[in-house]
Amino acid sequence: MMAILLTLMILQIPDARPFRVPSRVVVSGPRVTLADLGWPDRILGDVPLMDAPSPGRRIRVYRRNMLKILRNNAPGIRFVVPRRVTIVRSRQVVEGDRLRSLVAKALHGRLPKGAKILSLYLGRRRATLPKGTVTVRIVDSGTWHRLGSFVGRAVLECSGYTMEFGISARYALVREVAVLSHAMRAGTPVTSRDVMFRSMDVTRLPGAITSESFREGMILKTSMGRGRPLTSRMVRKPRIVHRGSRVLMIAHIGRVEVSTWGIARTDGAEGDRVVVTNPRTGKVLKATVTGPGRVVVINR
Protein backbone atom coordinates (compact mmCIF):
# COMPACT_ATOMS: atom_id res chain seq x y z
CA MET A 1 0.00 0.00 0.00
CA MET A 2 2.85 2.37 0.90
CA ALA A 3 4.63 1.55 -2.36
CA ILE A 4 1.47 2.35 -4.38
CA LEU A 5 0.99 5.63 -2.51
CA LEU A 6 4.62 6.61 -3.07
CA THR A 7 4.39 5.75 -6.77
CA LEU A 8 1.24 7.88 -7.20
CA MET A 9 2.92 10.80 -5.41
CA ILE A 10 6.05 10.47 -7.50
CA LEU A 11 4.05 10.46 -10.76
CA GLN A 12 2.58 13.80 -9.72
CA ILE A 13 6.03 15.40 -9.33
CA PRO A 14 6.46 17.62 -12.40
CA ASP A 15 10.25 17.85 -12.15
CA ALA A 16 11.72 14.48 -13.24
CA ARG A 17 15.31 15.50 -12.60
CA PRO A 18 17.22 13.13 -10.28
CA PHE A 19 17.59 14.06 -6.63
CA ARG A 20 21.16 14.66 -5.51
CA VAL A 21 22.15 13.12 -2.17
CA PRO A 22 24.67 15.21 -0.21
CA SER A 23 27.94 13.63 0.88
CA ARG A 24 27.43 14.70 4.52
CA VAL A 25 24.12 14.39 6.38
CA VAL A 26 23.45 15.64 9.93
CA VAL A 27 20.40 14.13 11.70
CA SER A 28 18.87 14.70 15.15
CA GLY A 29 16.33 11.89 15.47
CA PRO A 30 16.78 8.13 15.90
CA ARG A 31 16.00 7.45 12.20
CA VAL A 32 17.38 8.85 8.93
CA THR A 33 14.58 10.01 6.63
CA LEU A 34 14.37 11.48 3.13
CA ALA A 35 13.90 14.90 4.72
CA ASP A 36 17.35 14.54 6.35
CA LEU A 37 18.80 14.16 2.85
CA GLY A 38 17.18 17.45 1.86
CA TRP A 39 14.04 16.12 0.19
CA PRO A 40 11.69 19.13 -0.14
CA ASP A 41 8.31 17.38 0.00
CA ARG A 42 6.99 17.08 3.58
CA ILE A 43 4.92 13.94 2.99
CA LEU A 44 7.66 11.92 1.30
CA GLY A 45 10.20 13.41 3.66
CA ASP A 46 8.87 11.24 6.49
CA VAL A 47 9.92 8.03 4.70
CA PRO A 48 12.51 6.28 6.98
CA LEU A 49 15.70 4.92 5.47
CA MET A 50 17.88 3.53 8.27
CA ASP A 51 18.76 3.80 11.94
CA ALA A 52 20.76 6.88 12.90
CA PRO A 53 24.11 6.52 14.69
CA SER A 54 24.55 7.25 18.38
CA PRO A 55 24.84 10.95 19.32
CA GLY A 56 28.23 12.32 18.28
CA ARG A 57 29.02 9.19 16.23
CA ARG A 58 28.99 8.80 12.46
CA ILE A 59 28.45 6.07 9.92
CA ARG A 60 29.68 5.87 6.31
CA VAL A 61 27.49 4.38 3.60
CA TYR A 62 29.02 3.72 0.18
CA ARG A 63 27.20 4.44 -3.11
CA ARG A 64 26.12 0.87 -3.82
CA ASN A 65 24.55 0.30 -0.41
CA MET A 66 22.99 3.77 -0.34
CA LEU A 67 21.33 3.24 -3.72
CA LYS A 68 19.97 -0.11 -2.54
CA ILE A 69 18.46 1.49 0.57
CA LEU A 70 16.92 4.35 -1.43
CA ARG A 71 15.40 2.09 -4.08
CA ASN A 72 13.86 -0.21 -1.45
CA ASN A 73 12.29 2.62 0.55
CA ALA A 74 11.56 5.20 -2.17
CA PRO A 75 10.93 3.27 -5.42
CA GLY A 76 10.50 5.25 -8.64
CA ILE A 77 12.68 8.20 -7.61
CA ARG A 78 16.00 8.75 -9.37
CA PHE A 79 18.95 9.57 -7.12
CA VAL A 80 22.47 10.76 -7.73
CA VAL A 81 24.63 9.43 -4.92
CA PRO A 82 28.28 10.38 -4.21
CA ARG A 83 30.90 7.69 -3.73
CA ARG A 84 30.47 7.84 0.04
CA VAL A 85 27.80 9.39 2.30
CA THR A 86 28.75 10.30 5.88
CA ILE A 87 25.84 10.41 8.33
CA VAL A 88 26.41 12.25 11.63
CA ARG A 89 23.97 12.57 14.51
CA SER A 90 23.94 15.95 16.24
CA ARG A 91 24.82 15.90 19.91
CA GLN A 92 24.90 17.83 23.14
CA VAL A 93 27.13 17.06 26.09
CA VAL A 94 25.47 17.37 29.49
CA GLU A 95 28.01 17.41 32.30
CA GLY A 96 29.06 19.01 35.56
CA ASP A 97 26.57 21.18 37.40
CA ARG A 98 23.93 20.89 34.68
CA LEU A 99 23.85 17.08 34.82
CA ARG A 100 23.80 17.15 38.62
CA SER A 101 21.01 19.75 38.62
CA LEU A 102 18.82 17.71 36.24
CA VAL A 103 19.22 14.55 38.32
CA ALA A 104 18.69 16.36 41.64
CA LYS A 105 15.49 18.00 40.37
CA ALA A 106 14.08 14.63 39.30
CA LEU A 107 15.24 12.98 42.54
CA HIS A 108 13.32 15.48 44.68
CA GLY A 109 10.13 13.99 43.22
CA ARG A 110 11.02 10.57 44.67
CA LEU A 111 12.17 11.68 48.12
CA PRO A 112 9.83 12.53 51.03
CA LYS A 113 8.33 16.01 50.89
CA GLY A 114 10.68 18.61 52.35
CA ALA A 115 13.84 16.49 51.97
CA LYS A 116 17.12 18.34 51.41
CA ILE A 117 19.84 16.57 49.43
CA LEU A 118 23.17 16.60 51.30
CA SER A 119 25.30 14.62 48.85
CA LEU A 120 24.68 13.13 45.41
CA TYR A 121 26.87 10.58 43.59
CA LEU A 122 26.42 10.06 39.84
CA GLY A 123 27.66 6.98 37.99
CA ARG A 124 28.70 9.18 35.02
CA ARG A 125 30.50 12.50 34.79
CA ARG A 126 28.96 13.41 31.45
CA ALA A 127 26.17 12.31 29.14
CA THR A 128 26.35 12.59 25.35
CA LEU A 129 22.81 12.99 23.99
CA PRO A 130 21.09 14.19 20.80
CA LYS A 131 20.17 17.84 20.63
CA GLY A 132 16.79 18.56 22.20
CA THR A 133 15.04 18.71 25.53
CA VAL A 134 16.45 16.32 28.14
CA THR A 135 14.05 14.60 30.55
CA VAL A 136 15.16 12.59 33.58
CA ARG A 137 13.38 9.73 35.36
CA ILE A 138 14.55 8.24 38.65
CA VAL A 139 14.12 4.49 39.13
CA ASP A 140 14.40 2.96 42.60
CA SER A 141 16.86 0.07 42.91
CA GLY A 142 14.17 -2.00 44.63
CA THR A 143 16.46 -2.86 47.53
CA TRP A 144 15.88 -1.69 51.11
CA HIS A 145 17.63 1.51 52.13
CA ARG A 146 17.30 3.37 55.41
CA LEU A 147 15.67 6.75 55.85
CA GLY A 148 18.16 9.41 54.77
CA SER A 149 19.66 7.50 51.85
CA PHE A 150 18.56 6.63 48.31
CA VAL A 151 20.05 4.21 45.78
CA GLY A 152 18.70 3.89 42.25
CA ARG A 153 19.22 4.76 38.59
CA ALA A 154 18.80 7.92 36.55
CA VAL A 155 17.27 7.47 33.08
CA LEU A 156 17.96 10.32 30.62
CA GLU A 157 15.78 10.57 27.52
CA CYS A 158 16.16 12.94 24.55
CA SER A 159 14.88 12.70 20.97
CA GLY A 160 14.24 8.96 21.22
CA TYR A 161 17.65 8.20 22.74
CA THR A 162 17.94 6.73 26.26
CA MET A 163 20.88 6.59 28.65
CA GLU A 164 20.92 5.40 32.26
CA PHE A 165 23.42 5.20 35.10
CA GLY A 166 23.48 4.52 38.83
CA ILE A 167 23.04 7.20 41.49
CA SER A 168 23.13 7.34 45.28
CA ALA A 169 22.22 10.19 47.61
CA ARG A 170 22.05 11.20 51.25
CA TYR A 171 19.39 13.62 52.39
CA ALA A 172 18.10 15.37 55.51
CA LEU A 173 14.45 15.48 56.50
CA VAL A 174 13.57 18.22 58.98
CA ARG A 175 10.38 17.84 60.99
CA GLU A 176 8.89 19.27 64.19
CA VAL A 177 9.80 16.63 66.82
CA ALA A 178 8.17 16.30 70.25
CA VAL A 179 10.66 17.02 73.09
CA LEU A 180 9.89 16.71 76.81
CA SER A 181 9.59 20.08 78.52
CA HIS A 182 10.32 18.56 81.95
CA ALA A 183 11.46 15.27 83.48
CA MET A 184 8.85 12.48 83.60
CA ARG A 185 8.67 9.01 85.12
CA ALA A 186 7.89 5.72 83.41
CA GLY A 187 4.19 4.89 83.15
CA THR A 188 3.14 8.54 83.06
CA PRO A 189 0.80 9.64 80.26
CA VAL A 190 2.21 12.40 78.02
CA THR A 191 -0.02 15.35 77.11
CA SER A 192 0.53 18.40 74.92
CA ARG A 193 1.46 20.39 78.04
CA ASP A 194 4.40 18.04 78.69
CA VAL A 195 6.11 18.56 75.32
CA MET A 196 7.46 21.25 73.06
CA PHE A 197 8.30 20.87 69.38
CA ARG A 198 11.71 21.51 67.85
CA SER A 199 12.97 21.30 64.25
CA MET A 200 15.20 18.23 63.96
CA ASP A 201 16.56 15.93 61.24
CA VAL A 202 14.46 12.77 61.65
CA THR A 203 16.81 10.71 59.47
CA ARG A 204 19.19 10.74 62.46
CA LEU A 205 16.36 9.93 64.89
CA PRO A 206 14.53 6.77 63.72
CA GLY A 207 10.93 6.56 64.87
CA ALA A 208 10.80 10.21 65.97
CA ILE A 209 7.35 11.38 67.09
CA THR A 210 6.51 14.48 65.10
CA SER A 211 3.75 17.04 65.40
CA GLU A 212 1.71 14.93 62.94
CA SER A 213 2.17 11.61 64.78
CA PHE A 214 1.90 12.91 68.37
CA ARG A 215 -1.17 11.61 70.26
CA GLU A 216 -2.47 12.70 73.63
CA GLY A 217 -2.14 10.13 76.42
CA MET A 218 0.83 8.13 75.15
CA ILE A 219 2.52 6.29 78.04
CA LEU A 220 6.25 6.58 78.72
CA LYS A 221 8.03 3.23 78.89
CA THR A 222 11.07 4.62 80.71
CA SER A 223 11.83 7.64 82.86
CA MET A 224 13.21 10.54 80.80
CA GLY A 225 14.80 13.91 81.50
CA ARG A 226 13.98 17.35 80.18
CA GLY A 227 14.87 18.03 76.56
CA ARG A 228 14.82 14.36 75.41
CA PRO A 229 13.14 13.85 72.01
CA LEU A 230 10.40 11.23 71.92
CA THR A 231 10.55 8.19 69.65
CA SER A 232 8.16 5.31 69.09
CA ARG A 233 10.40 3.01 71.18
CA MET A 234 10.07 5.24 74.25
CA VAL A 235 6.26 5.34 74.41
CA ARG A 236 3.30 3.08 73.92
CA LYS A 237 -0.23 3.89 72.89
CA PRO A 238 -2.76 4.29 75.69
CA ARG A 239 -5.02 1.30 76.33
CA ILE A 240 -8.50 2.16 75.11
CA VAL A 241 -9.92 -1.35 75.49
CA HIS A 242 -9.59 -3.01 78.91
CA ARG A 243 -9.98 -6.62 79.99
CA GLY A 244 -13.49 -7.35 81.25
CA SER A 245 -14.95 -4.16 79.74
CA ARG A 246 -17.94 -4.03 77.43
CA VAL A 247 -17.05 -3.37 73.77
CA LEU A 248 -19.02 -2.85 70.58
CA MET A 249 -18.12 -5.64 68.15
CA ILE A 250 -18.51 -4.89 64.44
CA ALA A 251 -18.39 -7.62 61.81
CA HIS A 252 -18.50 -7.31 58.02
CA ILE A 253 -20.24 -10.11 56.13
CA GLY A 254 -19.92 -9.28 52.47
CA ARG A 255 -21.43 -5.79 52.12
CA VAL A 256 -23.46 -6.15 55.29
CA GLU A 257 -22.25 -4.69 58.61
CA VAL A 258 -23.42 -6.39 61.81
CA SER A 259 -22.78 -5.07 65.31
CA THR A 260 -23.37 -6.47 68.80
CA TRP A 261 -22.00 -6.06 72.31
CA GLY A 262 -19.21 -8.27 73.64
CA ILE A 263 -16.70 -8.59 76.48
CA ALA A 264 -12.97 -7.91 76.03
CA ARG A 265 -10.67 -10.59 77.39
CA THR A 266 -7.41 -8.67 76.83
CA ASP A 267 -6.23 -5.06 76.93
CA GLY A 268 -5.45 -3.23 73.72
CA ALA A 269 -4.47 0.11 72.19
CA GLU A 270 -5.70 1.45 68.86
CA GLY A 271 -4.62 -0.93 66.09
CA ASP A 272 -3.86 -3.82 68.48
CA ARG A 273 -5.43 -7.25 68.21
CA VAL A 274 -7.51 -8.34 71.17
CA VAL A 275 -9.62 -11.32 72.16
CA VAL A 276 -13.35 -10.77 72.71
CA THR A 277 -16.27 -13.01 73.72
CA ASN A 278 -19.81 -12.93 72.38
CA PRO A 279 -21.93 -13.48 75.56
CA ARG A 280 -24.94 -14.67 73.54
CA THR A 281 -23.14 -17.51 71.76
CA GLY A 282 -20.09 -17.92 74.00
CA LYS A 283 -17.78 -17.76 70.97
CA VAL A 284 -14.26 -16.41 71.42
CA LEU A 285 -13.21 -14.13 68.57
CA LYS A 286 -10.18 -12.08 67.51
CA ALA A 287 -10.68 -8.41 66.73
CA THR A 288 -8.81 -5.19 65.96
CA VAL A 289 -9.22 -2.14 68.18
CA THR A 290 -10.51 0.84 66.17
CA GLY A 291 -11.49 3.25 68.95
CA PRO A 292 -12.49 3.54 72.61
CA GLY A 293 -14.72 0.53 73.33
CA ARG A 294 -14.93 -0.41 69.62
CA VAL A 295 -13.45 -3.42 67.81
CA VAL A 296 -13.75 -4.92 64.34
CA VAL A 297 -13.96 -8.72 64.23
CA ILE A 298 -11.34 -10.39 62.06
CA ASN A 299 -13.01 -12.68 59.55
CA ARG A 300 -11.66 -16.18 59.66
C-alpha positions as a printed NumPy array, in Angstrom:
array([[  0.   ,   0.   ,   0.   ],
       [  2.849,   2.375,   0.898],
       [  4.625,   1.555,  -2.364],
       [  1.466,   2.352,  -4.376],
       [  0.992,   5.63 ,  -2.509],
       [  4.615,   6.609,  -3.067],
       [  4.387,   5.748,  -6.771],
       [  1.244,   7.885,  -7.2  ],
       [  2.92 ,  10.796,  -5.412],
       [  6.055,  10.467,  -7.502],
       [  4.045,  10.462, -10.756],
       [  2.581,  13.805,  -9.722],
       [  6.028,  15.4  ,  -9.331],
       [  6.456,  17.625, -12.403],
       [ 10.249,  17.846, -12.152],
       [ 11.721,  14.483, -13.242],
       [ 15.312,  15.499, -12.603],
       [ 17.215,  13.134, -10.276],
       [ 17.587,  14.056,  -6.631],
       [ 21.16 ,  14.655,  -5.512],
       [ 22.145,  13.117,  -2.169],
       [ 24.668,  15.209,  -0.206],
       [ 27.942,  13.63 ,   0.883],
       [ 27.431,  14.697,   4.525],
       [ 24.12 ,  14.393,   6.38 ],
       [ 23.446,  15.637,   9.932],
       [ 20.399,  14.132,  11.701],
       [ 18.874,  14.705,  15.152],
       [ 16.328,  11.892,  15.466],
       [ 16.78 ,   8.127,  15.898],
       [ 15.997,   7.452,  12.2  ],
       [ 17.382,   8.852,   8.934],
       [ 14.584,  10.012,   6.633],
       [ 14.37 ,  11.483,   3.128],
       [ 13.902,  14.896,   4.72 ],
       [ 17.346,  14.538,   6.352],
       [ 18.804,  14.157,   2.848],
       [ 17.182,  17.447,   1.864],
       [ 14.036,  16.116,   0.191],
       [ 11.69 ,  19.132,  -0.144],
       [  8.306,  17.384,  -0.001],
       [  6.993,  17.084,   3.582],
       [  4.922,  13.938,   2.991],
       [  7.655,  11.916,   1.303],
       [ 10.2  ,  13.412,   3.658],
       [  8.87 ,  11.239,   6.493],
       [  9.924,   8.029,   4.705],
       [ 12.509,   6.278,   6.983],
       [ 15.696,   4.923,   5.466],
       [ 17.882,   3.526,   8.272],
       [ 18.763,   3.8  ,  11.94 ],
       [ 20.763,   6.88 ,  12.902],
       [ 24.107,   6.516,  14.691],
       [ 24.551,   7.252,  18.385],
       [ 24.841,  10.95 ,  19.32 ],
       [ 28.234,  12.316,  18.284],
       [ 29.019,   9.189,  16.232],
       [ 28.993,   8.797,  12.456],
       [ 28.453,   6.07 ,   9.925],
       [ 29.68 ,   5.866,   6.312],
       [ 27.494,   4.384,   3.6  ],
       [ 29.017,   3.721,   0.175],
       [ 27.204,   4.445,  -3.107],
       [ 26.122,   0.869,  -3.823],
       [ 24.554,   0.298,  -0.412],
       [ 22.993,   3.772,  -0.342],
       [ 21.327,   3.241,  -3.717],
       [ 19.97 ,  -0.109,  -2.54 ],
       [ 18.459,   1.493,   0.573],
       [ 16.923,   4.351,  -1.428],
       [ 15.404,   2.089,  -4.082],
       [ 13.862,  -0.209,  -1.451],
       [ 12.29 ,   2.621,   0.548],
       [ 11.56 ,   5.2  ,  -2.169],
       [ 10.925,   3.271,  -5.419],
       [ 10.499,   5.249,  -8.635],
       [ 12.684,   8.197,  -7.615],
       [ 16.001,   8.748,  -9.368],
       [ 18.946,   9.569,  -7.121],
       [ 22.467,  10.757,  -7.732],
       [ 24.634,   9.429,  -4.916],
       [ 28.275,  10.376,  -4.21 ],
       [ 30.897,   7.693,  -3.732],
       [ 30.469,   7.845,   0.037],
       [ 27.797,   9.391,   2.3  ],
       [ 28.753,  10.296,   5.884],
       [ 25.835,  10.409,   8.334],
       [ 26.405,  12.246,  11.631],
       [ 23.973,  12.57 ,  14.506],
       [ 23.938,  15.954,  16.241],
       [ 24.823,  15.901,  19.91 ],
       [ 24.901,  17.83 ,  23.136],
       [ 27.131,  17.056,  26.088],
       [ 25.467,  17.367,  29.49 ],
       [ 28.014,  17.407,  32.297],
       [ 29.055,  19.006,  35.559],
       [ 26.568,  21.182,  37.396],
       [ 23.927,  20.891,  34.678],
       [ 23.848,  17.084,  34.821],
       [ 23.797,  17.149,  38.621],
       [ 21.012,  19.755,  38.624],
       [ 18.823,  17.713,  36.241],
       [ 19.216,  14.549,  38.318],
       [ 18.691,  16.363,  41.644],
       [ 15.494,  17.999,  40.367],
       [ 14.075,  14.632,  39.304],
       [ 15.24 ,  12.981,  42.541],
       [ 13.316,  15.481,  44.681],
       [ 10.13 ,  13.994,  43.221],
       [ 11.024,  10.568,  44.67 ],
       [ 12.166,  11.685,  48.118],
       [  9.832,  12.525,  51.035],
       [  8.334,  16.009,  50.885],
       [ 10.681,  18.611,  52.347],
       [ 13.836,  16.489,  51.969],
       [ 17.116,  18.343,  51.411],
       [ 19.84 ,  16.565,  49.435],
       [ 23.168,  16.601,  51.296],
       [ 25.301,  14.622,  48.853],
       [ 24.682,  13.13 ,  45.409],
       [ 26.869,  10.582,  43.588],
       [ 26.424,  10.055,  39.836],
       [ 27.664,   6.98 ,  37.995],
       [ 28.697,   9.176,  35.019],
       [ 30.496,  12.5  ,  34.789],
       [ 28.959,  13.413,  31.452],
       [ 26.173,  12.309,  29.14 ],
       [ 26.346,  12.591,  25.35 ],
       [ 22.811,  12.988,  23.987],
       [ 21.093,  14.187,  20.804],
       [ 20.167,  17.837,  20.634],
       [ 16.793,  18.56 ,  22.195],
       [ 15.042,  18.712,  25.533],
       [ 16.449,  16.324,  28.137],
       [ 14.047,  14.597,  30.546],
       [ 15.156,  12.587,  33.58 ],
       [ 13.384,   9.726,  35.356],
       [ 14.55 ,   8.239,  38.649],
       [ 14.12 ,   4.493,  39.133],
       [ 14.399,   2.956,  42.599],
       [ 16.86 ,   0.074,  42.912],
       [ 14.167,  -2.004,  44.63 ],
       [ 16.464,  -2.857,  47.532],
       [ 15.883,  -1.695,  51.107],
       [ 17.629,   1.512,  52.13 ],
       [ 17.302,   3.366,  55.408],
       [ 15.674,   6.751,  55.847],
       [ 18.159,   9.412,  54.774],
       [ 19.659,   7.497,  51.846],
       [ 18.555,   6.633,  48.308],
       [ 20.046,   4.213,  45.776],
       [ 18.7  ,   3.887,  42.252],
       [ 19.225,   4.758,  38.587],
       [ 18.797,   7.917,  36.55 ],
       [ 17.266,   7.473,  33.076],
       [ 17.963,  10.32 ,  30.621],
       [ 15.778,  10.574,  27.515],
       [ 16.163,  12.936,  24.552],
       [ 14.875,  12.699,  20.966],
       [ 14.24 ,   8.96 ,  21.225],
       [ 17.647,   8.199,  22.744],
       [ 17.936,   6.733,  26.26 ],
       [ 20.876,   6.593,  28.655],
       [ 20.921,   5.401,  32.26 ],
       [ 23.419,   5.2  ,  35.098],
       [ 23.481,   4.516,  38.831],
       [ 23.04 ,   7.199,  41.489],
       [ 23.133,   7.335,  45.28 ],
       [ 22.217,  10.19 ,  47.609],
       [ 22.047,  11.201,  51.253],
       [ 19.392,  13.622,  52.395],
       [ 18.101,  15.37 ,  55.507],
       [ 14.447,  15.485,  56.5  ],
       [ 13.569,  18.225,  58.98 ],
       [ 10.378,  17.837,  60.992],
       [  8.889,  19.274,  64.185],
       [  9.804,  16.632,  66.815],
       [  8.17 ,  16.302,  70.253],
       [ 10.663,  17.024,  73.092],
       [  9.893,  16.711,  76.811],
       [  9.594,  20.084,  78.517],
       [ 10.319,  18.557,  81.951],
       [ 11.458,  15.274,  83.477],
       [  8.848,  12.477,  83.6  ],
       [  8.67 ,   9.009,  85.123],
       [  7.893,   5.721,  83.411],
       [  4.191,   4.885,  83.151],
       [  3.137,   8.544,  83.063],
       [  0.801,   9.642,  80.258],
       [  2.208,  12.399,  78.02 ],
       [ -0.022,  15.348,  77.113],
       [  0.533,  18.396,  74.922],
       [  1.461,  20.393,  78.041],
       [  4.397,  18.041,  78.686],
       [  6.107,  18.556,  75.323],
       [  7.46 ,  21.247,  73.057],
       [  8.302,  20.874,  69.378],
       [ 11.715,  21.509,  67.849],
       [ 12.968,  21.302,  64.254],
       [ 15.2  ,  18.231,  63.964],
       [ 16.562,  15.929,  61.236],
       [ 14.458,  12.773,  61.654],
       [ 16.813,  10.715,  59.467],
       [ 19.193,  10.74 ,  62.46 ],
       [ 16.359,   9.927,  64.887],
       [ 14.532,   6.765,  63.724],
       [ 10.926,   6.556,  64.868],
       [ 10.796,  10.206,  65.97 ],
       [  7.354,  11.376,  67.094],
       [  6.51 ,  14.483,  65.1  ],
       [  3.746,  17.043,  65.402],
       [  1.708,  14.929,  62.939],
       [  2.169,  11.611,  64.777],
       [  1.9  ,  12.908,  68.367],
       [ -1.172,  11.612,  70.265],
       [ -2.47 ,  12.699,  73.632],
       [ -2.139,  10.126,  76.424],
       [  0.831,   8.133,  75.148],
       [  2.518,   6.291,  78.043],
       [  6.249,   6.576,  78.718],
       [  8.031,   3.226,  78.886],
       [ 11.071,   4.625,  80.706],
       [ 11.834,   7.644,  82.857],
       [ 13.212,  10.538,  80.803],
       [ 14.8  ,  13.913,  81.503],
       [ 13.975,  17.351,  80.183],
       [ 14.87 ,  18.026,  76.558],
       [ 14.819,  14.364,  75.411],
       [ 13.143,  13.851,  72.009],
       [ 10.399,  11.227,  71.919],
       [ 10.547,   8.191,  69.652],
       [  8.156,   5.307,  69.086],
       [ 10.398,   3.013,  71.18 ],
       [ 10.066,   5.243,  74.248],
       [  6.262,   5.335,  74.409],
       [  3.299,   3.078,  73.919],
       [ -0.23 ,   3.886,  72.887],
       [ -2.765,   4.286,  75.686],
       [ -5.015,   1.302,  76.33 ],
       [ -8.501,   2.163,  75.111],
       [ -9.915,  -1.352,  75.495],
       [ -9.589,  -3.014,  78.913],
       [ -9.981,  -6.623,  79.987],
       [-13.494,  -7.35 ,  81.247],
       [-14.955,  -4.157,  79.744],
       [-17.939,  -4.026,  77.433],
       [-17.047,  -3.369,  73.765],
       [-19.02 ,  -2.854,  70.58 ],
       [-18.116,  -5.644,  68.154],
       [-18.514,  -4.888,  64.437],
       [-18.388,  -7.617,  61.808],
       [-18.504,  -7.309,  58.021],
       [-20.235, -10.108,  56.132],
       [-19.918,  -9.278,  52.469],
       [-21.432,  -5.792,  52.124],
       [-23.461,  -6.154,  55.288],
       [-22.251,  -4.69 ,  58.611],
       [-23.416,  -6.39 ,  61.806],
       [-22.779,  -5.07 ,  65.313],
       [-23.368,  -6.47 ,  68.798],
       [-22.002,  -6.064,  72.311],
       [-19.215,  -8.269,  73.638],
       [-16.703,  -8.587,  76.478],
       [-12.974,  -7.906,  76.029],
       [-10.672, -10.592,  77.392],
       [ -7.412,  -8.669,  76.833],
       [ -6.234,  -5.062,  76.934],
       [ -5.447,  -3.228,  73.717],
       [ -4.472,   0.111,  72.194],
       [ -5.698,   1.448,  68.859],
       [ -4.617,  -0.929,  66.091],
       [ -3.864,  -3.82 ,  68.48 ],
       [ -5.425,  -7.248,  68.206],
       [ -7.507,  -8.337,  71.17 ],
       [ -9.621, -11.325,  72.16 ],
       [-13.348, -10.773,  72.714],
       [-16.267, -13.007,  73.716],
       [-19.807, -12.932,  72.383],
       [-21.931, -13.479,  75.556],
       [-24.935, -14.673,  73.537],
       [-23.14 , -17.509,  71.761],
       [-20.085, -17.924,  73.996],
       [-17.781, -17.759,  70.972],
       [-14.261, -16.412,  71.425],
       [-13.211, -14.127,  68.574],
       [-10.18 , -12.08 ,  67.512],
       [-10.681,  -8.414,  66.726],
       [ -8.807,  -5.187,  65.956],
       [ -9.22 ,  -2.14 ,  68.184],
       [-10.508,   0.845,  66.168],
       [-11.493,   3.255,  68.949],
       [-12.486,   3.54 ,  72.611],
       [-14.722,   0.534,  73.327],
       [-14.931,  -0.408,  69.62 ],
       [-13.445,  -3.418,  67.814],
       [-13.752,  -4.925,  64.339],
       [-13.964,  -8.72 ,  64.231],
       [-11.342, -10.388,  62.055],
       [-13.014, -12.678,  59.545],
       [-11.661, -16.179,  59.658]])
